[in-house]
Amino acid sequence: MSDPSINQNQEEEISLKDIFLIIKEYFLAVIKHWKLSVFFVLPIVLYLGYQAAMVPITYPGKLTFMMESDDGGGGGVKGLLGSLVGGKSKSGLKKVLVLFHSQKIVYDTFFEKDTIDGKFDFLANHMIDAYSFDDLVNEYYSLGSPKEGWLKQIVDLENFSFSHENIDRFTNEERLVLKVIYNKVVGNGEVGIDPTLSSALDEESGIMTISFTSVSESFTISFLKIIYSNLSKFYIDKTVEKQLKTFNIMQYKNDSIKTELLNAEYSLADFNDRNHNMVTIKGSLRKDALQRKVGLLSTLYAVSVRNLEDTDFALRNRIPIVQVIDLPRAPIYRQKASIALALIKGSLIGFAL
């Protein structure tokens, strides 16, 4: 009776032997037909090497931050304000990250001005300068033909730059160029353009990270700082929008009561000055009416002031706290496609063929 373990070892030895024999035969075949091998290997090596050499140097930057908001409730006016604002939640933080890719935030960022390489201009123009308009447009071409028909309307533009920030007044060409640079930032899977802007959330700590990559170190840093500033302002404004309206209404009512109180006090003082304590029965009724009005308005004004102070405190307490943890700073570690790795990859593919 044979031992199964011995048979298994023999099969493994035979398998390893066969593998080494195949490798040896393959190696000898490559040596024998070296011209054919070069015919397959060289074009692939040159093509992948050229691709790697043409990939521009990029500068990836990151900005991390966190947001906190008060979840506390309360009665009266505080309770009203508390019902208008939701506290920090994972879904809420994810919504914040989605906003980074929205046209509202990205467009606002494009048309903020900053100084890059000594030039004070819109970030949209800085981006066109960094990449060159031709390179941005060439990403929409495949085998010499455009992937989008509308591209023909702007492909021949030269020295293009945005002169104003009112998107509603943009010409058709300006709108198409804006679409090109917007897709460069957020990506467009339909035409094979990868996004250069991304965001992530650490659900345990609530720390959010936005990442952006461009061919210019200065542009990467400026874009991250400005898009973060725009989003945090937009988020805070929208978070307290309803509470702010409530505060403004109460402020208006408080001012109205104060005005009425001042007018009533002035009327009472004027009545006393004109009558010099010599008051008729009808005058006494008038004086009593003015005193009641002043007393009533004084009470209403005191209550209004207290409610307004409570509303103001609750409103300030509800404003989210947005804290930057790490800002992108120069120098940024640059990324470059490895030509050596591309040559090795090309060689392996060529020899396999």
SULNORWO-V567705 format. One line per field, one symbol per residue. psi: psi as a letter, one per 40 degrees, with the letter a starting at -180 (. if undefined). Layout:
# SULNORWO-V567705
psi = ???
This chain:
# SULNORWO-V567705
psi = hihdddddddddddddddddddddddddddddfddddddddddddddddddddehihighiihiiihiiheiaiibddddddedhiahidddddddddddeiddddddddfiiihhfehhiidddddddddhddddddeeihfeiiehdeddeedeiifiiheiegddeiiddddddddddddddeigddefhiiehiiihhddeehihhihhiehdddddddddddddddddddddddeddddddddddddddddddddddddddddddddddefeghidddddddddddddddddddddddddddddddddddddehihhhhdhihiiihhihhhhdddddddddddddd.
